Amino acid sequence: MNAGRCFVLTVGVLVLFTFARSSGLLGPLPVAVGLLVAALVLIAWSSGATRDDLGLGRADMGAGVRYGAGAFGLVLVVLLAAAVVPLTNGFLHDSRAHIDGARLLYEVGVPIVLLTAIPEELAFRGVLLGSGLRLWGPWRASLITSALFGLWHIAPTLHTMSDNHMFRGEAASIAGQALLVLGSIVVTFAAGLAFCWLRLRSRSLIAPVIAHAATNGLALTVAWFAVH
């Protein structure tokens, strides 16, 4: 595997995708994500990455499901605790949760699982971490890819920072926006490290995919119940 080429090309594609997506050049989200996944697969294939490099080995799928299920349960417990504690339940009152039940199922199944969790995990814990492991080993690869994962969330944070009433005041000023973006980078960096640990521990991409989907999907689901 040409790990250096794989890593550099993947970072380049992610940067180009971010700017093109922000500029509206890639069309609807499903089309944009489809192009991104195709580019990632092409980079991995042309660089000689194996299924094991990407966390897609069949022998490790069982471990991936088990670790993913454990992460799912932990995320659920944390979110339910946050929902019942007055100090934290305000963070769950997201304007995006003002939808009906059918729309909730769609949002969890399509935008969150198919268009976010799976492609992002393929990019960061699949192609990037797989090539990073060959370049630097587990610790440095985890730190570097998690830092990139944090930076990846700058644009989404700028787009959605006013959706939660707890943050609307901060989002009204440049300094407040900067603090919210910095906080998002720190949180997603920490989440990236957790997803890397799941990927390395289970040797399967399935584990971080489930954990990522749980983090986003359960957060929206609990917020939906809190709003309603």
N, C-alpha and C positions, 0 to 999 in steps of 0.2 A: 504493500500500500504506500502510495506517495502521500504521506501524511501532511507534509508542509503545503503542498499544492492543494490538497483537499481543504485544509483549514482556511487558507487565504482566499480561495475561490468562494467558499461558503460565506465567509464574512463579507466579501464583496457583493455577493448576491443579496444578502440580507440588508446591506446598506442601500443598494439600488432599489430593492423592493420597498423599503421604508420611504424613500423620497418619491418614488413613482406612485406609490399608494397614496401618499399625502397630497400629491398633485392631481390625483384622479386619473392617472394615465393607464391604469390597469383594469378599469371597468368595475363591474360588480364584484363583491367580495369573493364569491365562489370561483369566479374566473381568476382573480388575482392569486388566491391561495392555490388553485390548481397549477398555475404557472410556477409558483414558488416550489411546490412539491416536485414538479417535473424537473426543475433546475437542480434541486437537491439530490434527487435520484440520479440524474445524469452526472453530477459532480462525483458522487460516491462511486458510481460504476466506473467512470473513466479514471478514477484515482486508485482503483483496485481494492476498494473497501469490501470486506466480507460481511455476511449476515451477522456474525458475532461482533464485528467492529461496531455495527449499528445497533446492537442489542436486540437483534431479530432472530437469534438462534432458536430453533424449535425446542432444544433440550432445556432451555431456561424459561420457557413460557409459564410453566407451573409456578416456579418461584416468583416470577413477575406478578402473576395473579394474586398470590398469597401476600406478598409485600404491598401490592397495590390495595388489596382489601383492608389490610391493617392501617394503611395511610388514610383510606376512605373513612374508616371508623373513627380515627383520631380527629380528622378534620370535622366530622359531624359533631363529635362531643364538644370540641372547642367552640364551634359556631352556635350550638344550642346553649352553651354556658354564656356566650356573649349576648345572646338574645334575651336572656332572663336577668342579666345584671344591668341595673339602671345606668351605670357609668359607661357601658359599652353598647347598649342596644340602639342608641341613636345612630351609630355608624352603619347600621343595617337598613336604615330608612333611605333607600336609594330610589330616585325617581324612575329608574329603569324597571323597578318592580311593580309599577302601576299598570299591570297587564292582566288579562284573564288567564285561566288555567291552561287552556289550549295553547296560548301564546307562550306560556312558561315552558311547557313541554318542548315546543319548537326551539325556543331560545337555548335551552339546555342541550338538546340533542344535536342541533345543526351548528349555530354560531359558536357555541362553547366547546362541544366535543369534536365535531368534524372539522370546523374551520379555525379553531384556536389550539386546543390541547394537543391533538394529533400532529399537525404540521409544526408547531413550535417545539414539541418534544423530539420530533424527527430531526429538526435543525440543531437544537442546542444539546440535547442528551444523546442524540443519535450521531449525526455526521460530525458536529464540532467536538463533542466529548470523545467520540471514537478516534478521531485523528489526533486530538490533544493528548490522549493517553499514550499514543505512540511517540509523541514529541516530548512530553514533559513528565509523564507519570500521573497518578490519580490526584494528588493534592493540587499541584499547579494547574492541571487541566480543569479541575473543578472550580478553582478560584477564577481562572481566566474566563471560562465559559459562563460562569454565573455573573461575573461583572458585565459581560456582553449582554446577558439576559436582562440585567437591570437597565442597561442603556437602551435596549430594545423597547422598553416600556415608557420611554419619555413621550413619544408621540401619542399613544393611547391615553396617558395621564392628562396631557394638555387638552385632549378632546373630551374627556369625561369628568374632569375635576369638579365641575359645578353640578353634577348629578346628585350629589349627596348634600343635604342641607347643612350638615356639620361643617362642610368645607367651603360653602359659598362665599362666606366673608373673606377667607384667605384668598380664594380664587379671583377676587375683585382687584387685587393689587399685584404688581410685578414681583414684589418681595414675597408675598404670600404664595404666588404661583411657583416661584423658585423653591420655596420650602416644601411645597406639596410634591414637586417633581423629585427633589432630593429624597424625600421620605419614600416615594414610590420606588426609586432606584435601590434604596437600602432594603426595603421589604422584599422586592423581587430578587435582589441579590441573595438574600437569606433563603428565599423559597427555592432559588436555583441550586443552592448548596444542598438543600434537603432533597430535591429531585435528583441531583447527582449521586447522593448517598444511596438513594433507592435504586438507581440504575446500576451502580457499582456493586451494591450488596446482592441484588437479585440477578445481575448480569443480563437483565431484560429491560427493554424499553417499555414494556407493558406497565411496569410498576409506576414510573413517573407519569405516564399518560393517565392512569387512573387517579393518581394523586392530584395532578394538574386539573383534570376534569372535575374532581371532587371539590377542590379549592374554589374554582370559579362557579361551578354548577350548584353546589350546595349553598354557597354564599348567596347566589341569586334566589334560590329556593327558600332559604330561611328569611331573606329580606322580603320575599313575596308574602310569606306568612306574617311577618312583622307588620308590613304595610296594610295587609287586609284584616 
